[in-house]
Amino acid sequence: MFKYFSLRLMSLIPKLLVISLIIFIGLQFVPGDPITRTISPEVLAQLNPVQLEDLRTKLGLNDNIVIQYVHWMGNILTGNFGFSLVTGGNIREIIAQRLPRTFELAGCGLFIATFFGIILGFISAIKQNSFIDHFNSIVGMIGISVPEFFFGLCGILLFAIKLKWLPTGGTMEFGKEGFLDRIPYLVMPSICLGISYIATLMRYTRSSMLDVLGKDYIKTARSKGLSEVNVYIKHGFRNALIPIMVIMVLRIPMLVGGTVIIETVFNYPGMGSMLLSAISGADMPLVMITAMIIAAVILLSSFLVDIFTAVLDPRIRFNTSKEA
């Protein structure tokens, strides 16, 4: 198993290198002097043309494109992401402030979606063609069809403006207050972020459970006199969990991407709203670094799919090892 996971982890390295190369090439087409996104505006304002040229030579900006890429990757690996063209702020500090908020929001949305999606899908499968099954199907279709921002606007109108139960948006400063203090600011964004995911996961859970419940080994388990609970949980749900976990993990990047809309609707200061502002302001260095982070999240999600699949079904890693 360790060998299988190691090979999958090592396969991420060339993929990240290709992505970083594409992003680096994209940065070369950004208008303006590359030095403006390499050093802070305060330092840049104090330098004369001769000093600027010396600094370009020192930073390797006058070297060929290959050497520049190596220097740029070295800076990325050491956490030196450069500076924003719009605000002049350090990109590493900007991301350090925004990224934990987005992970917190996406994590809450994933928990809500996973909990309700799997439970509702499981109930629909064991109550096939019942009123509950049809009701869940209708709710699932609504969740998939209606845009997330519509749920967000309705939630603000009802729970924030009319009932005044929850804040209209924003959040408390991350790290200054406890998680429980931030919950009122996370309730509506998390639910709106997870609604379409709940519907998708519910449908996949129902479909996967029905497929498993029709297998011969389920009939054999019932013929042995096992209780229905035992059949559904031990023999049915466990085997149905493999495609469910794959879909769940593969949807993580889409969940993170969905924060762009939700964070804008609720004025939530995370990576999504930052990315939208950076695109609107043509802050390409910040956009490129954010794109690289999103790409890394997608690759990590793919790696997690391999882990969960191999843990749930050992035959997969054994077959892969034989092919290798």
Buried (B, 14 or more C-beta within 10 A) or exposed (E): EEEBBEBBEEEBEEBBEEBBEBBBEEBEEBEEEBBBBBBEBEEBEEBEEEEBBEBBEEBBBEBEEEEBBEBBBEBBEEEBBBBBBBBBBBBBEBBEBBBBBBBBBBBBBBEBBBEBBBBBBBBBBBBEEEEBBEEBBEBBEEBBEBEBBEBBBEBBEEBBEEEEEBBBBEBEEBEEEEEEEBEEBBBBBBBBBBBBBBBBBBBBBBBBBBBBBEEEEBEEBBEEEBEEEBBBEEBBBEBBBBBBBBBBBBBBBEBBBBBBBBBBBBEBBBBBBBBBBBBEBEBBBBBBBBBBBBBBBBBBBBBBBBBBBBBBBEEBBEEBEEEE
